[in-house]
Amino acid sequence: MTYGIIGVGAVGAYFGGRLAQSGHDVHFLLHNDFDFVRQNGLFVDSYMGDFHLQNLNIYNDVSSMPLCDVVLVCLKTTYNHLLSSLLPPLLKPSTVVILVQNGIGVEADVQKLFPQQPLAAGVAFINAAKIAPGRILHNNFGHITICNYSCSDLTVLQQVVDHFKTSQVKSRIADYNETRWTKNILNMATNGVTVLLDARCDQLIADPASCLLVRGLMIEGIHAAQACGVSAIHEDLADKLIENSRNTQFATSMKFDYDHHQPLEIKYLYSRPIEEAERLGCNLPKLRMLEQQLLFLNQRSGR
């Protein structure tokens, strides 16, 4: 099976690197790091054990890449406007595109660009960051859940899961809507608040006032999911997510982007799910206020 990796930041480099480390046929599209990785290879400093990959299949032009069986899109959703030009050179009719991205509505919008292409979601749980050209710091977690969106042949998704499992990556197949919303409820409640309050998740949970705020945002997110038809998610999820975040001593992805002057992923983490829920009669005043504050910060800094 031939894999293409689009978006070789921390997430793409880690998951693609694990597949390549295990001998799978992986092809990486690089941009700023191309010359460094070509000369020095890819370095991953991982709590599970560091590894260094040389002689990778790397490209700085997507037209030079081969047709792929599976493409992992690991770009931030703020760059999804590039997919209309990045994906076509890699696609066969049977190519499965797995969107390893955050948010609600991502697959629906990409499907509009490629109506016949099989799509799946890759919901990643990982704490990793690119700390220098060609060097990834992997602090914790590192598993990925694959969720079918429009694939008629589920054997391909099972193969991907099996390949990840044999590449030191915990992986499974799960329900699309429940998995997407569970991750997004956590992101909606924590990402924006870590930006506004300049704090880590564990600091938010340790403080009674901010913990109450986070829980209130989670409850609204749960109500949004229920309004959108996700019956398996209930209010007790908030307490589970809070407990899981209690020892999360690192910045959220949005806080990392904010600190590094990158555009914030507001559209699919906040605006789209809020709009979907409100259209169905579910009002989300706390989440809407948080979204508006983040839009202000994004606009003021010209991101």
Order of alpha helices (4+ residues) and beta strands (2+ residues): beta-alpha-beta-alpha-beta-beta-beta-beta-alpha-beta-alpha-beta-beta-alpha-beta-alpha-alpha-alpha-alpha-alpha-alpha-alpha
